[in-house]
Amino acid sequence: MSDNDVAAKRLTKPKLERPKLYKVLLVNDDFTPREFVVMVLKAVFRMGEEAGYRVMMTAHKLGTSVVVVCAKDVAETKAKEATDLGKEAGFPLLFTAEPEE
């Protein structure tokens, strides 16, 4: 083995894969007030009033809306926290986390 072969083996780094991203979806329902949904988006996802309103209206019109794309553990935590806020207030508000394609 030559010196170049040894040096090449020492400098080879293992390739690290990026973690898979997950999207948090807001699922529309006909019972949760729009203002409450916007308040949850502002509180949990740190959205502004206008951005929260746009996300809420997209879900209202299309059935679902992507709220945020992030790491799996963060997405699952945020989705659960937002859904729990709805349950505590007596609303069927639902956020889900699923892999981004």
N, C-alpha and C positions, 0 to 999 in steps of 0.2 A: 504494500500500500504506500502510495506516495504522500508527501506532506500536503498536497492539495486535497487529496481525498479525506484525510483526517480533519483538515480545517473545514471542509465543506460539511462534514458530519457534525462538527461541533457548532457550526453556525445555523444549522437547520432548526427552525422553530416549528413546533406543532401548530397547525392551523386551528384557530378557535372559531367556532361558529357563533354567529350572533344569536341571542335568545329569540325564540319565536315571539312575535308580537300578538297581542289580543286586543280586540275592539270591544268597547262597552257600548251596548245598544240600549236606547230608550224605546220601550214598547208602548204604543199608544193604547189607552183605554178610554172609555166614554164617561168615567166617573170622577177622576182626579181633576180638580180645578187647574186651569192653565197657570194661574199665578203661583200655585203651590209647586208645580213642576219646575217653573223658572226659579223659584226660591231654592229648591233642592239642587238644581244645576249650579246655582251661584255658590251655595254652601259647600257642597261636596267636591265639585269639579273646578271651583274658583273661576267660573265664567262671569263675564260682565252681563248686565241686563240685556243688551241687544243680542249677544251671542246665545245666551240662554233662551231667549224668545225664538230665535231662528231655529235652534235645535228642536225646541218643543213643537214649533209649527211644522217642521219637516216630519216629525213623528206623527203629528196629527193628520197631515195630508197623505203620507205614504205608508203609515202603519208602524214603521220603525225609523230610527235615526241613529247614526253613529255619533257618540258623544266624545270619545277619546280613544286613541290607540296607544297602548303602552305594554309594559311587561306583564306576564300572566298574573303574578301575585298582586300587583298593583290594581290591575283590571278587576280581578275577583273581589278584592277588598272594597274598592270604590263602588262596584255594582251592588254588593251586599249592604254597604252603608247607606246608599241612596234608597234601595228597596226597603230597608228597615225604617228609614224616616217616614216613608209612605205608610207602612204598616202601623207605626206608632200613632200616626194621625188618622188612621182608619180608612186609608185609601188603598186601592189595588195597584198602586204604582209599581212598575216592574222594570228593572234594569238587568240585562244579562251580559255575560262576558263570553266571547267565542273567538277562536283563532282567526287571525287575519289571513286571507287567502293570498 
